[in-house]
Amino acid sequence: MIEFPNHSRSYDRTRRAVRFWGHDSAIEASFFISEGALKRLQPDVHSDEPGFLNAFDCNRDLICAAASKLYVRGSRGTYDLVAANF
């Protein structure tokens, strides 16, 4: 089962997404949530790094729940959450 005990997150300008990490026992997986997905969750988000990080923080529980549904143990190291996941 994937868990998200690490509250670290960062904005990746190249991917135009917020990156965060989950852990399944000793396995670490990287997740990216796109700007479009964050805009769907919070339509009034400011379209800049602080705005997207704030939108992530305000919707962390919902984002982690969606990431848990997307995660498949051992299948890959990176997962992308897009607007369709919400």
C-alpha atoms as an extended CHARMM CRD file, in Angstrom:
* protein
*
        86  EXT
         1         1  MET       CA              0.0000000000        0.0000000000        0.0000000000  PROA      1               0.0000000000
         2         2  ILE       CA              1.3270000000        3.4290000000       -0.9470000000  PROA      2               0.0000000000
         3         3  GLU       CA              1.5890000000        6.1200000000        1.7150000000  PROA      3               0.0000000000
         4         4  PHE       CA              2.5290000000        9.7820000000        1.5480000000  PROA      4               0.0000000000
         5         5  PRO       CA              4.3080000000       10.5650000000        4.8290000000  PROA      5               0.0000000000
         6         6  ASN       CA              6.7230000000       13.0420000000        3.2340000000  PROA      6               0.0000000000
         7         7  HSD       CA              5.0360000000       16.4180000000        2.8010000000  PROA      7               0.0000000000
         8         8  SER       CA              7.8070000000       17.6840000000        0.5370000000  PROA      8               0.0000000000
         9         9  ARG       CA              6.7530000000       18.8190000000       -2.8960000000  PROA      9               0.0000000000
        10        10  SER       CA              8.3390000000       20.9390000000       -5.5970000000  PROA      10              0.0000000000
        11        11  TYR       CA              7.3050000000       22.6880000000       -8.7580000000  PROA      11              0.0000000000
        12        12  ASP       CA              8.8690000000       21.3680000000      -11.9660000000  PROA      12              0.0000000000
        13        13  ARG       CA              8.8220000000       24.1240000000      -14.6100000000  PROA      13              0.0000000000
        14        14  THR       CA              9.8790000000       21.7600000000      -17.3830000000  PROA      14              0.0000000000
        15        15  ARG       CA              6.9700000000       19.3690000000      -16.7800000000  PROA      15              0.0000000000
        16        16  ARG       CA              4.6230000000       22.1670000000      -15.6650000000  PROA      16              0.0000000000
        17        17  ALA       CA              3.6550000000       20.0490000000      -12.6890000000  PROA      17              0.0000000000
        18        18  VAL       CA              4.0970000000       19.6540000000       -8.9440000000  PROA      18              0.0000000000
        19        19  ARG       CA              6.2170000000       16.6720000000       -7.9350000000  PROA      19              0.0000000000
        20        20  PHE       CA              5.6500000000       14.6990000000       -4.7440000000  PROA      20              0.0000000000
        21        21  TRP       CA              6.6640000000       11.2970000000       -3.4320000000  PROA      21              0.0000000000
        22        22  GLY       CA              4.9850000000        8.2170000000       -2.0670000000  PROA      22              0.0000000000
        23        23  HSD       CA              6.4110000000        5.1950000000       -0.2740000000  PROA      23              0.0000000000
        24        24  ASP       CA              5.4040000000        1.5560000000       -0.4590000000  PROA      24              0.0000000000
        25        25  SER       CA              7.5660000000       -0.1060000000        2.1570000000  PROA      25              0.0000000000
        26        26  ALA       CA             11.1100000000        0.5380000000        0.8840000000  PROA      26              0.0000000000
        27        27  ILE       CA              9.9540000000        1.5030000000       -2.6130000000  PROA      27              0.0000000000
        28        28  GLU       CA              9.7740000000        5.2120000000       -3.4200000000  PROA      28              0.0000000000
        29        29  ALA       CA              7.6050000000        6.4340000000       -6.2910000000  PROA      29              0.0000000000
        30        30  SER       CA              7.5240000000        9.9030000000       -7.8350000000  PROA      30              0.0000000000
        31        31  PHE       CA              4.2150000000       11.5190000000       -8.7200000000  PROA      31              0.0000000000
        32        32  PHE       CA              3.5320000000       14.5930000000      -10.8280000000  PROA      32              0.0000000000
        33        33  ILE       CA              0.2620000000       16.4920000000      -10.8470000000  PROA      33              0.0000000000
        34        34  SER       CA             -0.1630000000       18.7180000000      -13.8800000000  PROA      34              0.0000000000
        35        35  GLU       CA             -1.0650000000       22.3870000000      -13.8270000000  PROA      35              0.0000000000
        36        36  GLY       CA             -4.3120000000       21.4470000000      -15.5920000000  PROA      36              0.0000000000
        37        37  ALA       CA             -5.2650000000       19.0330000000      -12.8260000000  PROA      37              0.0000000000
        38        38  LEU       CA             -4.5050000000       21.6530000000      -10.1760000000  PROA      38              0.0000000000
        39        39  LYS       CA             -6.6460000000       24.1690000000      -12.0860000000  PROA      39              0.0000000000
        40        40  ARG       CA             -9.4970000000       21.6540000000      -12.1300000000  PROA      40              0.0000000000
        41        41  LEU       CA             -9.2220000000       21.1870000000       -8.3660000000  PROA      41              0.0000000000
        42        42  GLN       CA             -8.8570000000       24.8910000000       -7.6660000000  PROA      42              0.0000000000
        43        43  PRO       CA            -10.1210000000       27.0040000000      -10.6070000000  PROA      43              0.0000000000
        44        44  ASP       CA             -8.9970000000       30.2950000000       -9.0460000000  PROA      44              0.0000000000
        45        45  VAL       CA             -5.3630000000       29.1500000000       -8.6710000000  PROA      45              0.0000000000
        46        46  HSD       CA             -2.6840000000       31.7260000000       -9.4690000000  PROA      46              0.0000000000
        47        47  SER       CA             -0.7710000000       30.4290000000      -12.4820000000  PROA      47              0.0000000000
        48        48  ASP       CA              2.6850000000       30.6630000000      -10.9630000000  PROA      48              0.0000000000
        49        49  GLU       CA              4.8960000000       28.4530000000       -8.8010000000  PROA      49              0.0000000000
        50        50  PRO       CA              3.6040000000       29.7070000000       -5.4230000000  PROA      50              0.0000000000
        51        51  GLY       CA              0.0150000000       29.4230000000       -6.6640000000  PROA      51              0.0000000000
        52        52  PHE       CA              0.4060000000       25.8310000000       -7.8550000000  PROA      52              0.0000000000
        53        53  LEU       CA              2.2010000000       24.7790000000       -4.6580000000  PROA      53              0.0000000000
        54        54  ASN       CA             -0.5670000000       26.3820000000       -2.5990000000  PROA      54              0.0000000000
        55        55  ALA       CA             -3.2440000000       24.5920000000       -4.6680000000  PROA      55              0.0000000000
        56        56  PHE       CA             -1.3930000000       21.3230000000       -4.0360000000  PROA      56              0.0000000000
        57        57  ASP       CA             -1.2310000000       21.9750000000       -0.2910000000  PROA      57              0.0000000000
        58        58  CYS       CA             -4.9380000000       22.8690000000       -0.1070000000  PROA      58              0.0000000000
        59        59  ASN       CA             -5.9400000000       19.6910000000       -1.9610000000  PROA      59              0.0000000000
        60        60  ARG       CA             -3.2880000000       17.2780000000       -0.6760000000  PROA      60              0.0000000000
        61        61  ASP       CA             -5.7180000000       14.6500000000        0.6730000000  PROA      61              0.0000000000
        62        62  LEU       CA             -7.6750000000       14.4750000000       -2.5900000000  PROA      62              0.0000000000
        63        63  ILE       CA             -4.4710000000       14.3810000000       -4.6490000000  PROA      63              0.0000000000
        64        64  CYS       CA             -2.9590000000       11.5950000000       -2.5260000000  PROA      64              0.0000000000
        65        65  ALA       CA             -6.1960000000        9.5880000000       -2.7800000000  PROA      65              0.0000000000
        66        66  ALA       CA             -6.0920000000        9.8730000000       -6.5880000000  PROA      66              0.0000000000
        67        67  ALA       CA             -2.3860000000        8.9660000000       -6.6020000000  PROA      67              0.0000000000
        68        68  SER       CA             -3.1450000000        5.8630000000       -4.5120000000  PROA      68              0.0000000000
        69        69  LYS       CA             -5.6690000000        4.7080000000       -7.1370000000  PROA      69              0.0000000000
        70        70  LEU       CA             -3.1380000000        5.2380000000       -9.9370000000  PROA      70              0.0000000000
        71        71  TYR       CA             -0.2710000000        3.4640000000       -8.1800000000  PROA      71              0.0000000000
        72        72  VAL       CA              0.5740000000       -0.1230000000       -9.0990000000  PROA      72              0.0000000000
        73        73  ARG       CA              3.3030000000       -1.7160000000       -7.0040000000  PROA      73              0.0000000000
        74        74  GLY       CA              6.4790000000       -2.3670000000       -8.9220000000  PROA      74              0.0000000000
        75        75  SER       CA              5.1010000000       -1.2700000000      -12.2740000000  PROA      75              0.0000000000
        76        76  ARG       CA              6.9970000000        2.0090000000      -12.6780000000  PROA      76              0.0000000000
        77        77  GLY       CA              8.7920000000        4.6920000000      -10.7470000000  PROA      77              0.0000000000
        78        78  THR       CA              6.8730000000        7.7370000000      -11.9850000000  PROA      78              0.0000000000
        79        79  TYR       CA              3.1660000000        8.5070000000      -12.1780000000  PROA      79              0.0000000000
        80        80  ASP       CA              1.3630000000       11.4410000000      -13.7870000000  PROA      80              0.0000000000
        81        81  LEU       CA             -1.9100000000       12.8160000000      -12.4760000000  PROA      81              0.0000000000
        82        82  VAL       CA             -3.8730000000       14.8520000000      -15.0150000000  PROA      82              0.0000000000
        83        83  ALA       CA             -7.2320000000       16.6310000000      -14.9710000000  PROA      83              0.0000000000
        84        84  ALA       CA             -9.0250000000       13.4160000000      -16.0250000000  PROA      84              0.0000000000
        85        85  ASN       CA             -7.9660000000       11.8100000000      -12.7140000000  PROA      85              0.0000000000
        86        86  PHE       CA            -10.2680000000       14.2210000000      -10.8580000000  PROA      86              0.0000000000
